[in-house]
Amino acid sequence: MKRRRVNIRMPALGGQGAVTAAHIIATAADYEGYYAVSNPFFGAEKRMAPAESYARIGMEPIFDRGEVVYPDVIMVFHPQVITMGKSYTMPFYSGIKRKGLIIINTEEDLLTEEDKERLEQLDVKVFNFPATKFAIDIAGTELSTNMAMIGALFGAIGVVGVEAIEEGIKSRFLKKFVASGGTASLDSALERKFKKKLELIEKNLNTAKAAYELAQKWAQENGIEAFLPPPPKRVAV
């Protein structure tokens, strides 16, 4: 089923990096050649409180900036979104479009029989994916959970490649370090900081790539086609 736009809703808990994920998703899609926007929804703004972000990827310019009410994809960053109702939208899959996709950060089946029946009626695929375990095993920290979720998203929907994901991650985390022209100790401090930043980016990239490959294989096994046609050719202005 080819769409003209993919609307993504990301229910998460505070501190999981859903806002960062939305930004990287939009940046990667833009690099690939699509039109894309992202925006967060701020609630209590504290760790483990409900949080939500949105991303939109399309074939034409996108002007929407509000909440994604009718998503094509829902990315559940934490099991408590489902098990404890930590979501601004209940049930968490409310509004999901026909032939949509739900990616859940879990190793267990969290859906009730009623949930499954409703989603089957809509022909919605559910990908249970241990993103946090991926992050810990590959990057050494659960803080890279959002990188695993990004990789799983693009691997499953087939619209953005690994190179574009890499550019999105670098754009978010890699800042230019300019030689100080001052003391050697200051230059050395900048060099150490830059090295740590590169190491962090590499770990995040490895996590996203591994998740991408796993999700891509899952999508192929489940007969999921790319959610969008190839990106349009943009006219320079």
N, C-alpha and C positions, 0 to 999 in steps of 0.2 A: 504494500500500500504506500504509494508515493504521496507525500504531503508537500505543501508550499511553505510550511513553517512547523517547527518543533517547539512547543512550549514545555518548559521544565520547571517542576516545583520540587524544592529541596527542604523537607522538614528535618530538623536536626536538633541537637542540644547545644547550648552555649559553650564555646570553646572547641568545637569540632571543626571549625574552619569552613563552614558552609558559605559564608560571604566570600571568602577567598576562592573557594571552588567555583562559585558562580562567575566571578571575574575572570578566572583562568579559562573557563568553558567558553565564555563570550570572546575572549581574546584569541583563543585557538581557532574558533570558528571563523572569526574575522580574517585570521592569517590564511586559513584554508580557502577563503574567497567568498564566504557567505556574509550576510548581514547579521549582526548579533548585538544584543544588549543584555545587561544584567542589572539586577537591583535587589537589595536586601529588605527584609522587614524586621525592624528592631522592636523587641518587646521589653522584657525585664533587663536585658543586657547583663546577665550574670551566668557564671558557669553552671551547666546542667539544667538551665531553664530552657523552655521551648524557644527555638529560633527557626527562621525560615528565610530562604533566598530563592530567587527566580532567575532563569535565563531563557532567552528566546533566540532561536536561530532560524533564519528564513532566506527565501529567494529574493525578496524585495526589502526595501528599507523598512525598518520597524520603528514605530513611534510609541507603542504601548510601554508604560513604565509601572503599571500597577501590579497588584497581586495576580498570580496565575490561577484563575478559578477553574479552568478546563484544561488540565495538562495532558500532553501526549506521553510524558515521562514523569514519574515520581521517583526521586532518589531518597530513600529513608536512611539517614546517617546513623541512627541509633535504635536498637530494639525497643527502648522505652517509648519511642514515638507511638509504637503499636501496643505494647504490653501495659503501659501506664497512661496512655492517651495524651502524651506530651506533644500535642500538635494543635495548631490554630484551626485546623480543619478536621472535623470528625464526621464519619470515619476517615482515616488518613487518606484513603483513595477516593474520597468524594470528588466528583467532577471528571474523573479519568475518562478519556475519550476511547471510543471503540478501537480495538487493535493497538492499544497503548502498551506501555512497558513500565513495570515497577521493579526497581533495584533495591534490595533490602540488605543492609549490613548485618548479616546474621549467618550462623552455621546451622540454625534450627528452623523448622517450619513454624512460623508465628501466626499464621492465618487460621481463623476459625472455618468451619465447614460453610457457614453462611458467607464469609468473605470469599472463599474459593468459588462458591456457586455463582455469586454476583459477578466476579471477575471473569469466570468462564463464559458467562452470558455475553459479556462485552468483548470476548476474545482477547483479553489482556494477558500478556505473558509476565510471569514473576520470576526474577532471577535472585535467588538467595546467595549472597556473596560475602564471605568473611573479610571485609575490607580492613578491619582493625587488625586481624591476625596477619594479613598481608603486610600491613604497615610495620608491625613489630618485627616480623620475620625478615623483611627486606631492608627497611630503613632503620630499624632498631628503635622506633618510637611510634606510639599510637597517634602522635601529632600528624603523621603522614596518612591518616585514614582518608582525608579528603582527596589526596593524590590517587589513592586506590579507587575511590569512587569516580573520579574523573576518568581514569583509564577504563573502568568498567562501562561507564556511559558510552564513550566513543567507540569502544570495541563492540558494544551491543547494537548501537544504532547505525554504525557504518558511514558516518558522514565526515569525520575528521581523522586524519592520519596521525601517526606517531610524531612526525616532524612538526606538525602544527601544534600538537600538545606540548612538545618541547619548547617551542617558541612562546607559548602561553605561559608556561612555568617560568621561563627565563625572564619574560617581561614583568612578571609579578615580583620576582625575588632578586634579580640581578641588577644592581645599581652600578653606575659608572664610578670607578674610583680614580680620582685624578691625583697625580703625583703632587705632594705637598710643596716641594721646592724648599722645604725647611730642614729640620734636623733629621739625622739618620734614624733616630729612635722613633720619630713620628712616622716616617716612611715605612719602617719595619712593622709598626702597629697596624698601619693600613694594609700592608701585604698579608699579615696574619688574618685580619678580618675578612679580606677578600678570599683567602684560601678557604676559610670556614664556610663562607657563603657558597663557594663552588662545590664544596663537599656536600652541603645540604641539598643543593640543586640536583647533584648527581644521584643522591639517595631518593629524592622525590621522583626523579625521572625513571629510575629503575623500578620503583613501586608502581608508577602509572603504566609503564610498558608491560610489566608482568600481568597487571590487571586487565589491560587492553587485550592481550593475547588470549587470556582465559575467557573473557567475555565474548570475544570474536568467535572463538571455537564454539561456545555455548549457543550463540546466535545462529551459526551455521547449522548446528545440530537440530535447532528448533525451527528452522526454515524462516528466520526473520530476515527480511530484505532491508536494504538501506532506507532510512526514514525520509531522506530527501534525495532529489536528483543531484547530479554534479553541480557545483556552484556556478552561478551566472557570471558572464563576463561583464565586468563593471566598466562603465564609460567614464573616462577621465573628464573632470570639469576644471 
